[in-house]
Amino acid sequence: MITISPFKALRPEAQLAKQVASRPYDVLNSKEAKIEAQGNHSSFLHITKSEIDLPESVDIHSQEVYDKAKENLTAFISRNILFIESKPCYYIYRLIMNGKSQTGLVCGSSVDDYENDLIKKHEFTRPEKELDRINHIKTTGAQTGNVFLAYRNVDEVDAIIQKWTSEKNPQYDFVADDDIQHSIWIVNDDNTIEKITELFKTKVPCTYIADGHHRAASAAKVRAALGGKATPESNYFLTTLFPSNQLMIMDYNRVVKDLGDLSAETFLQKLNDKFSVEKVDVAYRPEELHSFGLYINKTWYKLTSLQGTYTEDPIGVLDVTILQNNILDPLLNIKDQRTDKRIDFVGGIRGLEALENRVDSGEMALAISLYPVSIQQLFDISDSGNVMPPKSTWFEPKLRDGLLTHLISS
């Protein structure tokens, strides 16, 4: 069963919440982060993307960047932008996007549960991304990035959260610039905290990482690295737990830098061995499993998997697996999406135009759009002990960084 813990959040004063709150560090590049934080000295991007306060010549993975993050975090506290909660609490976080609401519980999840596979994974991590978070946590003494966990909903937990949010006023309640509403309630009643803890311990056999594999893995490795200097708080990592019946998964698309030894014409010809290839007049977003969009040479194609190109087991039936086994590996010689520098990933929230821009600019040779993975597919794979290819799921809306930070140095 699952062990969770309340914690003393480092958080902003209510009137500063909207200014502090920032999009997650891993959905913005450095240039985008600098533009987004421009003129806002309270943006949490100064901590999660601290390279924006350094010369562009500085390597974003250098110790100088992590030291700057620590300096900025300390400054935020000294300037009274952020303060530490007086007692351990749970927090309820509700997001509303396009009229759809999802509400989760923000808490510390057990590193032991992660290491014992009670917190189930569906992806391998990319070593360089993991190291980046390890260095950030070790230097700042803080887990600034939230790990998004799913669980099969429990009626009693649903009832507590529903009652609390209907009877109490949120501490934070604002609409961000992307029109997503963020509301956070503080659960500071000892009896309620104890009841929630007990329900997860007795009613929730496991949780599933929906988003944040690198953050979870990094938290575990930081605790291990601390050894005898590990603090009680380092036994937990910052998570928000959402019941599965509220979650929406979006597509997570691919762009590839070059075609290797193939010409575009030869590449398209070879696709006919495994797919039905149809030229289309507009950008193609797949409408069902086993269909793909391909953008190359300013032209969109619809690809439909032919019989025999996939199996029906939990991994084999995934479109990301079909893509790997029939295009990326045999045609483009991309063996490992985690480590190959020729492939990049574009979240569905950015739209198909983002794919076209990456290709039309000459940065990439082609783009591939995919149909979203379902939450049941995610559970099936995690339960089977298998993993998906990296970056298979994109969840929206995203939790904002900076509203609730977990300190492990205390």
ABEGO torsion letter per residue (X at the ends): XBBBBBBBBBBBBAAAAAAABBBBAAABBAAAAAAAABGBAABAAAAABAAAABBAABBAABAAAAAAAAAAAAAAAAAGABBBBABBBBBBBBBBBGGBBBBBBBBBBBAAAAAAGABBBABBBBAAAAAAAAAAAAAAGBBABBBBBBBBBBAAAAAAAAAAAAABBBABBBBBAAGBBBBBBBBABAAAAAAAAAAAAAABABBBBABGAAAAAAAAAAAAAAEAABBAAAABBBBBBBBAAABBBBBBBBBBABAEABBAAAAAAAAAAABBBBBBABBBBBABBGBBBBBBGGBBBBBBBBBGABBABAAAABAAAAAAAAAAAAAAGBABAAABAABBBBBAAAEAAAAAAAAAAGABABBBBBBBBBAAAAAAAAAAGBBBBBGABBBOBBBBBGABBBBAAX
